[in-house]
């Protein structure tokens, strides 16, 4: 099945180690992604999950993924996504992956996210556009989070 992907990258004024740790530290994820809950088992075969809205018994949105690759401080690959939304199922079948790549940069560290698995047909257009906006907003959240902390979160 042919799929499409979205890539987004930005530079952050922090170390690669600190930037990478933001991707798997639940207290940080809750802040930069505005999640109400986050649980992560940071290891190959581990779990990465987040939920939004305050009712933990019935969240508005929840995502759970398997950590397929965990290579601190440079690469994290999430696969086997499972979603829950009060709005219902996705209007198409998808097998999403999110790859996070952290590299050193003269100004600190670069973070690139590659989200793959969008259907090639028009049925995924709206969701793809929403994800593109979502990642730009998510990276703004990481910038805000890093601006609030002088000490590494490691």
C-alpha positions as CSV (number, residue, x, y, z in Angstrom):
1,X,0.0,0.0,0.0
2,X,1.4,3.4,-1.0
3,X,1.5,6.0,1.8
4,X,2.5,9.6,2.3
5,X,4.5,11.1,5.0
6,X,5.0,14.5,6.7
7,X,8.4,15.8,7.9
8,X,9.0,18.7,10.2
9,X,12.3,19.9,11.7
10,X,13.5,22.7,13.9
11,X,16.5,23.7,15.9
12,X,16.3,24.1,19.7
13,X,18.7,25.8,22.1
14,X,19.5,22.8,24.2
15,X,21.7,19.7,24.1
16,X,20.8,16.6,22.0
17,X,20.6,14.7,25.3
18,X,18.1,17.1,26.8
19,X,16.1,17.4,23.7
20,X,15.9,13.6,23.3
21,X,14.8,13.2,26.9
22,X,11.8,15.4,26.3
23,X,10.4,12.7,23.9
24,X,10.1,10.0,26.6
25,X,9.8,11.9,29.9
26,X,6.1,11.8,30.9
27,X,6.2,15.1,32.9
28,X,7.8,16.9,30.0
29,X,5.4,15.4,27.4
30,X,2.4,16.6,29.5
31,X,3.8,20.1,29.4
32,X,5.0,20.5,25.8
33,X,2.2,18.5,24.2
34,X,-0.5,19.8,26.6
35,X,-1.5,16.2,27.4
36,X,-3.3,15.4,30.6
37,X,-1.7,12.0,31.1
38,X,1.5,10.4,29.7
39,X,3.0,7.0,30.4
40,X,6.2,5.8,28.8
41,X,8.3,2.7,29.2
42,X,11.5,4.0,27.4
43,X,13.0,0.8,25.9
44,X,12.7,-1.2,22.8
45,X,9.4,-3.0,22.9
46,X,8.2,-0.4,25.5
47,X,5.1,1.7,25.5
48,X,4.5,5.4,24.6
49,X,1.0,6.8,25.5
50,X,-0.7,10.1,26.0
51,X,-4.3,11.2,26.7
52,X,-6.1,14.5,26.5
53,X,-8.9,16.0,28.6
54,X,-9.3,15.6,32.3
55,X,-11.6,12.6,32.5
56,X,-9.1,9.8,32.8
57,X,-11.9,7.2,32.7
58,X,-13.1,8.6,29.3
59,X,-10.5,10.8,27.6
60,X,-11.4,12.8,24.5
61,X,-8.4,11.5,22.7
62,X,-5.7,8.9,23.5
63,X,-2.8,7.5,21.5
64,X,-0.7,4.5,22.3
65,X,2.3,3.2,20.4
66,X,5.1,0.7,20.7
67,X,8.7,1.9,20.9
68,X,10.4,0.0,18.1
69,X,13.7,1.8,18.3
70,X,15.2,3.6,21.3
71,X,18.6,5.0,20.6
72,X,19.4,7.9,23.0
73,X,20.2,10.6,22.3
74,X,19.5,10.4,18.6
75,X,16.5,8.3,17.5
76,X,13.1,7.2,18.7
77,X,10.7,5.2,16.5
78,X,7.1,4.7,17.4
79,X,5.0,2.1,15.6
80,X,1.8,0.0,16.0
81,X,-0.3,3.0,16.9
82,X,-3.7,2.6,18.5
83,X,-6.0,5.6,18.8
84,X,-9.2,6.5,20.7
85,X,-11.2,9.5,20.0
86,X,-14.7,10.6,21.2
87,X,-15.2,11.7,17.6
88,X,-14.9,8.1,16.4
89,X,-12.6,6.1,14.2
90,X,-10.3,7.5,11.5
91,X,-12.1,7.6,8.2
92,X,-9.4,5.4,6.6
93,X,-7.1,2.6,7.5
94,X,-3.6,3.5,8.5
95,X,-0.5,2.1,9.9
96,X,1.3,5.2,11.2
97,X,4.9,5.5,12.4
98,X,6.6,8.5,14.0
99,X,10.3,8.7,13.8
100,X,12.1,11.3,15.9
101,X,15.7,12.1,14.9
102,X,17.9,14.4,17.1
103,X,21.2,15.7,15.8
104,X,23.7,18.1,17.1
105,X,23.5,21.6,15.7
106,X,25.7,24.8,16.1
107,X,22.9,26.4,18.0
108,X,22.1,23.3,20.1
109,X,20.2,20.4,18.7
110,X,17.9,19.7,15.8
111,X,14.7,17.7,16.1
112,X,13.1,16.1,13.0
113,X,9.8,14.2,13.1
114,X,8.8,12.0,10.2
115,X,5.2,10.8,10.4
116,X,4.5,8.2,7.8
117,X,1.4,6.1,6.9
118,X,-1.1,8.6,5.5
119,X,-3.1,7.0,2.7
120,X,-2.1,8.1,-0.8
121,X,-5.7,8.9,-1.8
122,X,-7.7,12.0,-0.9
123,X,-9.4,10.3,2.0
124,X,-6.4,11.2,4.2
125,X,-5.9,14.8,3.0
126,X,-7.7,16.5,5.9
127,X,-6.0,14.4,8.5
128,X,-2.6,15.0,7.0
129,X,-3.2,18.8,6.9
130,X,-4.3,18.6,10.6
131,X,-1.1,16.7,11.5
132,X,1.1,19.3,9.7
133,X,-0.5,22.1,11.7
134,X,-0.3,19.9,14.8
135,X,3.4,19.3,14.6
136,X,4.1,23.0,14.1
137,X,2.1,23.7,17.2
138,X,3.8,20.9,19.1
139,X,7.3,22.2,18.2
140,X,6.1,25.7,19.5
141,X,5.2,23.8,22.8
142,X,8.7,22.3,23.0
143,X,10.2,25.8,22.5
144,X,8.0,27.2,25.3
145,X,8.9,24.3,27.5
146,X,12.6,24.7,27.0
147,X,12.3,28.5,27.7
148,X,10.8,27.8,31.1
149,X,13.6,25.5,32.3
150,X,17.2,26.3,32.9
151,X,18.2,22.9,34.2
152,X,18.2,19.8,32.1
153,X,15.3,17.5,32.9
154,X,17.5,14.3,32.8
